Amino acid sequence: MKKITEIEFRKILEGGLKNYTIIDFFSENCNPCMKMMPIVEEVETIFTDIDFYKIDETPISKDEEYE
């Protein structure tokens, strides 16, 4: 599963989706998200004709800047 940024996500949507696509929005400090990740990764190995992406929605600290 390819981890993408919000900018890459927008480019994917603007370019049009050529296949079925699953996007996993997750946060590293979200326990349910972390429990689901191995399941989503396993599903990706089964459905190879679907594009899988994940976007980290972990809140950005004040010290970090947006791209």
C-alpha positions as CSV (number, residue, x, y, z in Angstrom):
1,M,0.0,0.0,0.0
2,K,1.5,3.3,-1.1
3,K,1.5,6.1,1.5
4,I,0.7,9.4,-0.2
5,T,0.4,13.0,0.9
6,E,-2.6,15.2,0.5
7,I,-1.0,16.8,-2.5
8,E,-0.5,13.4,-4.2
9,F,-4.1,12.5,-3.3
10,R,-5.4,15.6,-5.1
11,K,-3.3,14.8,-8.2
12,I,-4.7,11.3,-8.2
13,L,-8.3,12.6,-8.1
14,E,-7.6,15.3,-10.7
15,G,-6.0,12.8,-13.1
16,G,-9.1,10.5,-12.9
17,L,-9.3,7.1,-11.3
18,K,-8.5,4.4,-13.8
19,N,-9.2,1.5,-11.5
20,Y,-11.3,0.9,-8.4
21,T,-9.4,2.7,-5.6
22,I,-9.3,2.3,-1.9
23,I,-7.9,5.1,0.2
24,D,-7.2,4.4,3.9
25,F,-7.2,7.6,6.0
26,F,-5.4,6.7,9.2
27,S,-3.6,8.3,12.2
28,E,-0.7,6.7,13.9
29,N,-2.2,7.6,17.3
30,C,-5.5,5.9,16.5
31,N,-5.6,2.4,17.9
32,P,-8.6,1.2,15.7
33,C,-6.7,2.5,12.7
34,M,-3.6,0.6,13.6
35,K,-5.6,-2.6,14.2
36,M,-7.2,-2.3,10.8
37,M,-3.9,-1.7,8.9
38,P,-2.9,-5.4,8.7
39,I,-6.3,-6.3,7.5
40,V,-6.3,-3.7,4.8
41,E,-2.8,-4.8,3.7
42,E,-4.0,-8.4,3.5
43,V,-7.0,-7.4,1.4
44,E,-4.6,-5.5,-0.9
45,T,-2.7,-8.8,-1.6
46,I,-6.0,-10.5,-2.6
47,F,-7.4,-7.8,-4.8
48,T,-4.4,-6.9,-7.0
49,D,-6.6,-5.1,-9.6
50,I,-7.6,-2.4,-7.1
51,D,-5.3,0.6,-6.3
52,F,-4.7,1.0,-2.6
53,Y,-3.3,4.2,-1.0
54,K,-3.1,5.4,2.6
55,I,-3.0,8.9,3.9
56,D,-1.7,9.8,7.4
57,E,-4.1,12.1,9.1
58,T,-2.0,12.4,12.3
59,P,-2.3,16.1,13.5
60,I,0.7,18.2,12.6
61,S,2.5,19.8,15.5
62,K,2.9,23.6,15.5
63,D,6.6,23.2,14.7
64,E,5.9,21.4,11.4
65,E,5.1,23.3,8.2
66,Y,2.7,22.4,5.4
67,E,4.2,21.6,2.0
